[in-house]
Amino acid sequence: MTNNNLVGLGLRREMLDELCESTPEQIDFFEVAPENWMTLGGKFGRQFRELAEKHTFFLHGLSLSIGSPEALDLEFVSNIKKFMDLHNIDVYSEHLSYCSGTGHMYDLMPIPFTEEAIKHTAARVKQVEDILERPLILENVSFYAAPGAQMSELEFVNGVLNEADCKMLLDVNNIYVNSVNHKYDAAEFLKKMPTERIAYIHVAGHYEEDVDLIVDTHGADVIQPVWKLLEDCYQIHGVHPTLLERDFNIPSTQELLIEIDQIHRFQQQAIALQKRSA
């Protein structure tokens, strides 16, 4: 990722026909959950291969379960590597969470914020990287409870990244969601993220259940306070590749391009400001 002012879109199957015919020039890369694409054959498989041959892809996993007390699924990690090798994909990110114990929970659960969990998670990161022969990038996640917490979310996230010596996927919407749900200052949290570890950025919409409860859905337009966080992020941490997540209630491509163009504008403004300041 030598070029940082890139903007991407999360790819969904319902987009394939249109994007295979013509991909808008504003979309610099696509991101997919490998679990949803690794075993696809038929028309979808052919369309994915066609796009992957022409465009840059990032993987953003759902079920690695990096913080789980259960052993890593090494066969799954090996299959991820094969998929990345097959399609010449270098970027693989996952959630700093877990989704399995004695079985699969089909939800992203918060890892207890403890020193023991930091060491446990960091060791598993290195195990995954050894198999992938690529970096594992970890995303700060939204969470709704913090069972067994012995430190803050900020201390835990930085602790894992430092112990594992790995890169970060910085999700600005998750910072905003957590700041409302857990009553902290989103701008201050953003400032304390480790600039040198940021690989790329997510921005998304969410659902406001109540004035003090937000659910991270990726099913709506990005709201103004999250746009402001993204703009601030570029000013504080520099411009990084940025992905627009939209998982359902997916509008037309033209509507998605409005938000993609907004990301491009923020990137260009930040780059221009940095040049003037140099």
VENKA-V64107 format. One record per residue. RES is the residue in one small letter. PHI is phi as a letter, one per 40 degrees, with the letter a starting at -180 (999 if undefined). OMEGA is omega in degrees with one decimal (none if undefined). BURIAL is 1 if it has 9 or more other ideal C-beta (glycine too) atoms within 8 Angstrom, else 0. Layout:
res = {RES/RES}
phi = {PHI/PHI}
omega = {OMEGA/OMEGA}
burial = {BURIAL/BURIAL}
//
This chain:
res = {m/t/n/n/n/l/v/g/l/g/l/r/r/e/m/l/d/e/l/c/e/s/t/p/e/q/i/d/f/f/e/v/a/p/e/n/w/m/t/l/g/g/k/f/g/r/q/f/r/e/l/a/e/k/h/t/f/f/l/h/g/l/s/l/s/i/g/s/p/e/a/l/d/l/e/f/v/s/n/i/k/k/f/m/d/l/h/n/i/d/v/y/s/e/h/l/s/y/c/s/g/t/g/h/m/y/d/l/m/p/i/p/f/t/e/e/a/i/k/h/t/a/a/r/v/k/q/v/e/d/i/l/e/r/p/l/i/l/e/n/v/s/f/y/a/a/p/g/a/q/m/s/e/l/e/f/v/n/g/v/l/n/e/a/d/c/k/m/l/l/d/v/n/n/i/y/v/n/s/v/n/h/k/y/d/a/a/e/f/l/k/k/m/p/t/e/r/i/a/y/i/h/v/a/g/h/y/e/e/d/v/d/l/i/v/d/t/h/g/a/d/v/i/q/p/v/w/k/l/l/e/d/c/y/q/i/h/g/v/h/p/t/l/l/e/r/d/f/n/i/p/s/t/q/e/l/l/i/e/i/d/q/i/h/r/f/q/q/q/a/i/a/l/q/k/r/s/a}
phi = {999/c/c/c/c/b/b/b/b/c/c/b/d/c/c/c/d/c/c/c/c/a/b/d/c/c/c/c/a/b/b/b/c/d/d/c/b/c/b/c/b/f/c/c/c/c/c/c/d/c/c/c/c/b/b/c/b/b/b/b/c/b/b/c/f/c/b/c/c/c/c/c/c/c/c/c/c/c/c/c/d/c/c/c/c/c/b/f/b/b/b/b/b/a/c/c/a/a/a/a/b/c/a/c/c/f/a/c/c/c/c/d/c/b/c/c/c/d/c/c/c/c/c/c/d/c/c/c/c/c/c/c/f/a/c/b/b/b/b/c/b/c/a/b/a/b/c/g/c/b/a/c/d/d/c/c/d/c/c/c/c/c/c/c/f/b/c/b/c/c/c/c/c/c/c/c/d/c/c/c/c/b/f/b/c/c/c/c/c/d/c/c/c/c/d/c/c/c/c/a/b/b/b/a/c/a/b/c/c/a/c/b/a/b/b/c/b/f/b/a/c/c/c/d/c/c/d/c/c/c/c/c/d/c/c/c/b/g/c/b/d/b/b/c/c/a/c/a/f/c/c/c/d/c/c/c/c/c/c/c/c/c/c/d/c/c/c/c/c/c/c/c/c/c/c/c/c/c}
omega = {-179.0/177.8/-173.8/-177.2/178.5/177.0/-176.9/-179.8/172.9/-175.8/175.0/-174.9/-177.5/178.5/-166.7/-176.7/-176.9/-174.4/175.7/178.2/-179.3/177.6/179.9/-175.8/179.3/-179.1/-175.5/178.5/175.9/174.3/177.7/169.5/-174.5/-179.7/-177.2/-172.5/-171.7/-173.7/-177.4/172.1/175.0/-175.3/-178.6/179.1/179.1/-179.4/177.8/179.9/179.8/179.0/-177.4/177.7/-174.4/-170.7/176.0/178.0/169.0/172.5/176.3/-170.3/-177.7/-167.2/175.6/177.3/-170.7/-178.5/-175.5/172.6/178.7/179.3/175.5/174.3/-173.0/177.1/177.2/179.9/177.3/178.0/174.6/179.9/179.8/-180.0/179.0/178.2/-176.4/-174.3/175.9/-179.9/-176.5/-171.3/177.3/177.2/177.1/-178.9/174.8/-173.7/172.1/-177.5/179.5/174.1/172.6/174.9/-179.6/-174.8/178.3/175.3/-178.9/-175.6/179.6/173.6/177.2/-178.0/-178.6/176.2/179.1/179.8/176.4/-178.2/179.3/-177.4/-178.6/178.7/179.8/175.4/-178.6/177.9/178.7/-178.5/178.2/-179.7/-177.0/-170.8/178.7/175.7/168.5/-177.4/-175.8/-179.4/168.4/-170.9/169.0/179.5/-171.7/173.8/-178.7/-177.7/175.8/-175.9/175.7/178.2/179.8/174.0/-179.6/179.4/-178.2/-178.9/179.0/179.0/179.3/-178.5/-179.5/-178.6/-179.7/-175.6/-176.6/-179.5/-175.8/164.1/-175.6/179.1/-176.1/176.6/178.6/175.6/-179.4/179.8/-178.7/-178.5/177.2/-175.3/-175.8/170.0/170.0/-176.4/-176.9/-178.6/178.8/177.2/-179.8/-179.0/-174.9/172.1/-174.7/-176.0/-172.9/-178.1/-175.8/178.2/174.2/-167.8/170.2/169.6/-174.0/172.8/-176.9/179.5/179.3/179.1/-179.9/-177.5/-179.0/177.2/178.1/177.4/-176.8/-172.4/-171.8/-176.1/-177.5/176.9/174.5/-179.1/-172.7/179.9/177.8/173.4/179.9/177.1/178.8/178.2/177.3/-179.0/178.3/-179.6/-175.6/-169.3/-176.9/-178.2/177.7/173.6/-172.5/-176.7/171.2/177.2/173.2/-171.2/175.0/-166.9/-172.0/179.1/177.7/177.8/-179.9/177.3/177.1/-179.3/175.6/179.3/177.4/177.3/177.6/177.5/177.4/-179.2/178.6/179.0/-178.0/177.8/-179.6/179.1/179.1/179.2/178.6/178.6/179.6/-177.9/-174.9/none}
burial = {0/0/0/1/1/1/1/1/1/1/1/0/0/0/1/1/0/0/1/0/0/0/0/0/0/1/1/0/1/1/1/1/1/1/0/1/1/1/0/1/0/0/0/1/1/0/1/1/1/1/1/1/0/0/1/0/1/1/1/1/1/1/1/1/1/1/1/1/0/0/0/1/0/0/0/1/1/1/1/1/1/0/1/1/0/0/1/0/1/0/1/1/1/1/1/1/1/1/1/1/0/0/0/0/0/0/0/0/0/1/1/1/1/1/0/0/1/1/1/1/1/1/0/1/1/1/1/1/1/0/1/1/0/1/1/1/1/1/1/1/1/1/1/0/0/1/0/0/1/0/1/0/1/0/1/1/1/1/1/1/1/0/1/1/0/1/1/1/1/1/1/1/1/1/1/1/1/1/1/1/1/0/0/0/0/1/0/0/1/1/0/0/1/1/0/0/1/1/1/1/1/1/1/1/1/1/1/0/0/0/0/0/1/1/1/1/1/1/1/0/0/1/1/0/0/1/1/0/1/1/1/1/1/1/0/0/1/1/1/1/1/1/1/1/1/1/1/0/0/1/0/0/1/0/0/1/1/0/1/1/1/1/1/1/0/1/1/1/1/1/1/0/1/1/0/0/0/0}
//
